[in-house]
């Protein structure tokens, strides 16, 4: 079972786990905004997630999309 999405028997997710996920995605976005050249391993360490969870929790897909977006917006 995916640890990022804790579910009750009724299928409703826990608020605490959802808020942690939202905070991690916000932190991920700010890190990529500041420096889009960071590797996925470095991003996983900085947001406080293991590499396995980084790829399982779809953080890598969001990170790659953000890297492309902010690379196009950069001046250099």
VOPAGU-2260 file (C-alpha; in pm, 1 decimal, decimal comma):
REM VOPAGU-2260
SITE   aa  ch    i         X         Y         Z
SITE  UNK   A    0       0,0       0,0       0,0
SITE  UNK   A    1     120,1     347,8     -79,4
SITE  UNK   A    2     233,8     523,2     237,8
SITE  UNK   A    3     163,0     870,9     103,9
SITE  UNK   A    4    -210,3     804,2      92,9
SITE  UNK   A    5    -337,1     661,7     419,0
SITE  UNK   A    6    -697,7     557,8     385,5
SITE  UNK   A    7    -969,5     474,3     629,7
SITE  UNK   A    8   -1195,2     177,2     567,3
SITE  UNK   A    9   -1448,8     408,1     406,8
SITE  UNK   A   10   -1190,0     531,9     157,8
SITE  UNK   A   11   -1150,8     877,6     311,7
SITE  UNK   A   12    -791,8     999,5     343,3
SITE  UNK   A   13    -643,1    1131,7     665,6
SITE  UNK   A   14    -608,6    1511,2     682,8
SITE  UNK   A   15    -263,6    1498,8     842,0
SITE  UNK   A   16    -114,0    1284,8     566,3
SITE  UNK   A   17    -275,5    1501,2     298,0
SITE  UNK   A   18    -137,6    1818,6     456,3
SITE  UNK   A   19     213,1    1667,1     468,3
SITE  UNK   A   20     190,4    1582,1      99,1
SITE  UNK   A   21      75,6    1934,6      12,5
SITE  UNK   A   22     361,1    2085,8     215,4
SITE  UNK   A   23     614,2    1863,1      40,3
SITE  UNK   A   24     485,3    1960,5    -303,0
SITE  UNK   A   25     501,6    2331,4    -210,0
SITE  UNK   A   26     857,5    2288,1     -84,0
SITE  UNK   A   27     945,5    2096,3    -399,5
SITE  UNK   A   28     810,9    2377,4    -615,0
SITE  UNK   A   29    1009,3    2643,5    -428,0
SITE  UNK   A   30    1328,9    2436,6    -449,6
SITE  UNK   A   31    1291,9    2386,1    -824,2
SITE  UNK   A   32    1202,6    2753,1    -868,7
SITE  UNK   A   33    1523,6    2858,5    -695,0
SITE  UNK   A   34    1746,6    2605,2    -869,8
SITE  UNK   A   35    1608,8    2389,8   -1150,6
SITE  UNK   A   36    1943,7    2210,0   -1193,9
SITE  UNK   A   37    1909,4    2006,4    -873,3
SITE  UNK   A   38    1903,1    1631,5    -924,6
SITE  UNK   A   39    1609,0    1422,5    -810,0
SITE  UNK   A   40    1824,4    1266,2    -538,9
SITE  UNK   A   41    1907,3    1609,8    -396,0
SITE  UNK   A   42    1542,4    1715,9    -414,6
SITE  UNK   A   43    1432,9    1401,6    -230,3
SITE  UNK   A   44    1682,9    1472,6      48,6
SITE  UNK   A   45    1577,9    1836,2      79,7
SITE  UNK   A   46    1204,5    1769,0     103,5
SITE  UNK   A   47    1265,6    1490,9     356,5
SITE  UNK   A   48    1154,3    1190,7     154,3
SITE  UNK   A   49    1343,6     873,8      67,1
SITE  UNK   A   50    1433,1     815,7    -296,4
SITE  UNK   A   51    1190,9     524,8    -315,5
SITE  UNK   A   52     906,4     740,1    -185,8
SITE  UNK   A   53    1012,3    1021,9    -418,8
SITE  UNK   A   54     949,6     802,4    -722,5
SITE  UNK   A   55     653,6     611,2    -580,2
SITE  UNK   A   56     472,0     924,9    -465,3
SITE  UNK   A   57     494,7    1086,5    -810,6
SITE  UNK   A   58     719,2    1366,1    -683,1
SITE  UNK   A   59     955,1    1294,9    -972,8
SITE  UNK   A   60     688,1    1364,7   -1235,7
SITE  UNK   A   61     598,5    1696,1   -1077,1
SITE  UNK   A   62     967,3    1784,3   -1036,5
SITE  UNK   A   63    1041,6    1710,3   -1401,8
SITE  UNK   A   64     747,3    1921,3   -1519,2
SITE  UNK   A   65     854,5    2209,0   -1294,6
SITE  UNK   A   66    1215,6    2181,8   -1415,6
SITE  UNK   A   67    1101,6    2215,2   -1775,9
SITE  UNK   A   68     874,3    2506,7   -1689,4
SITE  UNK   A   69    1133,6    2704,9   -1494,4
SITE  UNK   A   70    1414,6    2623,4   -1737,2
SITE  UNK   A   71    1212,9    2788,3   -2015,8
SITE  UNK   A   72    1155,9    3094,5   -1798,1
SITE  UNK   A   73    1519,5    3136,7   -1699,4
SITE  UNK   A   74    1728,5    3415,6   -1849,7
SITE  UNK   A   75    2049,5    3216,9   -1883,8
